[in-house]
Amino acid sequence: MPLSPMQRTRLSFALNRVARKLDKLLERETGTRVGFSLIIWGSFGEDNMIQYVANADREDCVRHMKDLLAGWEAGMPDVPFHERN
């Protein structure tokens, strides 16, 4: 079921809170700030609602997303870094 306008608004505000917390958590774990973007879609893809939040400039997010998609299309395995060694 698609999200209502009220749900979309609440989600937008929630994403900002999540981004602030995620930024702090990642910095605490790594000792430095790392860039991220979080992309979400409503109702598990049942509507076309897509929102994102990031701690980086949009241009950087676009570049890194394109790199990720190119890697997936080239068959890059979906293996977490900590399981590669």
Backbone as CSV, one residue per row, in Angstrom:
resi,resn,N_x,N_y,N_z,CA_x,CA_y,CA_z,C_x,C_y,C_z
1,MET,0.842,-1.177,0.000,0.000,0.000,0.000,0.891,1.245,0.000
2,PRO,0.656,2.178,-0.904,1.463,3.400,-0.964,1.353,4.215,0.329
3,LEU,2.417,4.936,0.623,2.413,5.798,1.800,1.530,7.020,1.552
4,SER,0.875,7.454,2.604,0.052,8.658,2.526,0.959,9.889,2.553
5,PRO,0.439,11.055,2.166,1.246,12.281,2.266,1.755,12.524,3.693
6,MET,0.937,12.244,4.695,1.375,12.425,6.085,2.521,11.466,6.420
7,GLN,2.419,10.222,5.981,3.492,9.260,6.230,4.775,9.688,5.534
8,ARG,4.658,10.205,4.329,5.840,10.666,3.604,6.504,11.843,4.310
9,THR,5.704,12.743,4.845,6.239,13.881,5.583,6.950,13.407,6.840
10,ARG,6.320,12.516,7.576,6.942,11.993,8.809,8.239,11.272,8.481
11,LEU,8.236,10.529,7.383,9.436,9.829,6.956,10.555,10.809,6.636
12,SER,10.230,11.893,5.989,11.221,12.902,5.642,11.892,13.468,6.896
13,PHE,11.094,13.798,7.899,11.671,14.289,9.155,12.485,13.208,9.856
14,ALA,11.983,11.974,9.833,12.692,10.871,10.483,14.046,10.624,9.830
15,LEU,14.107,10.748,8.515,15.369,10.537,7.816,16.441,11.515,8.264
16,ASN,16.058,12.729,8.531,17.045,13.701,9.020,17.585,13.290,10.383
17,ARG,16.714,12.789,11.242,17.181,12.309,12.555,18.090,11.093,12.397
18,VAL,17.708,10.179,11.532,18.522,8.984,11.276,19.894,9.384,10.749
19,ALA,19.941,10.332,9.825,21.218,10.759,9.239,22.144,11.336,10.297
20,ARG,21.609,12.175,11.173,22.458,12.747,12.230,23.016,11.648,13.130
21,LYS,22.167,10.700,13.500,22.614,9.601,14.369,23.615,8.705,13.655
22,LEU,23.353,8.394,12.389,24.254,7.540,11.624,25.607,8.214,11.443
23,ASP,25.621,9.493,11.159,26.866,10.232,10.999,27.707,10.132,12.268
24,LYS,27.088,10.334,13.410,27.803,10.254,14.691,28.284,8.833,14.974
25,LEU,27.454,7.840,14.702,27.824,6.449,14.944,29.015,6.041,14.088
26,LEU,28.973,6.362,12.809,30.069,5.989,11.922,31.367,6.684,12.305
27,GLU,31.269,7.950,12.705,32.474,8.653,13.138,33.031,8.046,14.420
28,ARG,32.148,7.684,15.331,32.598,7.066,16.584,33.290,5.723,16.307
29,GLU,32.767,4.947,15.378,33.331,3.630,15.081,34.627,3.693,14.291
30,THR,34.778,4.702,13.428,35.956,4.764,12.559,36.979,5.804,12.991
31,GLY,36.566,6.738,13.823,37.470,7.808,14.226,37.529,8.952,13.233
32,THR,36.746,8.874,12.181,36.702,9.935,11.185,35.325,9.936,10.524
33,ARG,34.956,11.066,9.969,33.671,11.111,9.265,33.802,10.402,7.925
34,VAL,32.795,9.653,7.573,32.729,8.992,6.273,31.439,9.417,5.591
35,GLY,31.508,9.541,4.282,30.325,9.945,3.535,29.341,8.795,3.405
36,PHE,28.072,9.146,3.379,27.049,8.120,3.168,25.826,8.746,2.528
37,SER,25.056,7.886,1.911,23.711,8.246,1.470,22.827,7.046,1.772
38,LEU,21.632,7.334,2.184,20.652,6.317,2.521,19.446,6.541,1.627
39,ILE,19.109,5.543,0.842,17.994,5.638,-0.092,16.891,4.723,0.400
40,ILE,15.690,5.250,0.438,14.555,4.441,0.869,13.433,4.569,-0.142
41,TRP,12.589,3.595,-0.160,11.410,3.647,-1.017,10.236,3.172,-0.198
42,GLY,9.077,3.698,-0.511,7.884,3.419,0.272,7.269,2.076,-0.035
43,SER,6.736,1.469,0.976,5.915,0.263,0.848,6.594,-0.828,0.036
44,PHE,7.876,-1.000,0.231,8.644,-2.036,-0.457,8.440,-1.993,-1.966
45,GLY,8.461,-0.783,-2.517,8.404,-0.603,-3.956,7.012,-0.577,-4.546
46,GLU,5.987,-0.570,-3.710,4.619,-0.582,-4.230,4.179,0.782,-4.751
47,ASP,4.962,1.794,-4.511,4.695,3.089,-5.122,6.027,3.657,-5.598
48,ASN,5.991,4.786,-6.233,7.213,5.364,-6.794,7.876,6.366,-5.863
49,MET,7.531,6.338,-4.593,8.089,7.275,-3.634,9.505,6.835,-3.267
50,ILE,10.464,7.693,-3.567,11.850,7.446,-3.187,12.343,8.692,-2.473
51,GLN,12.990,8.486,-1.319,13.606,9.588,-0.597,15.030,9.182,-0.260
52,TYR,15.871,10.173,-0.095,17.226,9.876,0.346,17.691,10.960,1.285
53,VAL,18.674,10.599,2.073,19.329,11.554,2.953,20.813,11.220,2.908
54,ALA,21.641,12.224,3.041,23.076,12.010,2.952,23.802,13.068,3.768
55,ASN,25.046,12.794,4.047,25.886,13.794,4.699,26.913,14.342,3.714
56,ALA,26.675,14.099,2.438,27.590,14.536,1.386,26.821,15.328,0.341
57,ASP,27.554,16.020,-0.511,26.934,16.766,-1.605,26.268,15.807,-2.577
58,ARG,25.196,16.256,-3.179,24.452,15.422,-4.126,25.359,14.897,-5.248
59,GLU,26.248,15.748,-5.763,27.127,15.330,-6.858,27.998,14.145,-6.439
60,ASP,28.512,14.174,-5.222,29.315,13.054,-4.734,28.460,11.797,-4.578
61,CYS,27.244,11.963,-4.072,26.343,10.819,-3.915,26.038,10.185,-5.266
62,VAL,25.755,11.016,-6.256,25.451,10.510,-7.597,26.638,9.729,-8.144
63,ARG,27.827,10.297,-8.007,29.029,9.630,-8.537,29.230,8.265,-7.881
64,HIS,29.098,8.210,-6.571,29.322,6.949,-5.862,28.211,5.937,-6.130
65,MET,26.981,6.418,-6.280,25.892,5.496,-6.623,26.106,4.904,-7.998
66,LYS,26.556,5.733,-8.951,26.840,5.226,-10.295,27.961,4.186,-10.250
67,ASP,28.993,4.442,-9.439,30.079,3.471,-9.295,29.564,2.157,-8.723
68,LEU,28.700,2.245,-7.719,28.133,1.043,-7.110,27.294,0.263,-8.122
69,LEU,26.423,0.961,-8.839,25.573,0.300,-9.828,26.413,-0.340,-10.940
70,ALA,27.456,0.349,-11.381,28.329,-0.219,-12.408,28.996,-1.489,-11.886
71,GLY,29.407,-1.473,-10.639,30.005,-2.668,-10.049,29.021,-3.820,-9.979
72,TRP,27.798,-3.537,-9.573,26.780,-4.587,-9.519,26.513,-5.148,-10.906
73,GLU,26.396,-4.247,-11.899,26.127,-4.694,-13.261,27.287,-5.509,-13.824
74,ALA,28.489,-5.262,-13.329,29.662,-6.013,-13.776,29.846,-7.308,-12.997
75,GLY,28.925,-7.586,-12.067,28.997,-8.843,-11.326,29.742,-8.778,-10.013
76,MET,29.962,-7.572,-9.497,30.636,-7.432,-8.212,29.894,-8.251,-7.164
77,PRO,30.599,-9.118,-6.428,29.914,-9.927,-5.415,29.429,-9.078,-4.251
78,ASP,28.349,-9.509,-3.657,27.746,-8.803,-2.530,28.265,-9.427,-1.231
79,VAL,29.534,-9.176,-0.965,30.189,-9.754,0.206,30.631,-8.619,1.126
80,PRO,30.182,-8.610,2.387,30.633,-7.573,3.317,32.156,-7.572,3.457
81,PHE,32.722,-6.403,3.618,34.171,-6.261,3.690,34.771,-7.157,4.758
82,HIS,34.118,-7.240,5.916,34.694,-8.023,7.021,34.687,-9.516,6.736
83,GLU,33.969,-9.966,5.702,33.973,-11.388,5.349,34.921,-11.687,4.186
84,ARG,35.590,-10.693,3.658,36.456,-10.891,2.479,37.827,-11.433,2.854
85,ASN,38.253,-11.250,4.069,39.616,-11.651,4.446,39.661,-13.021,5.059
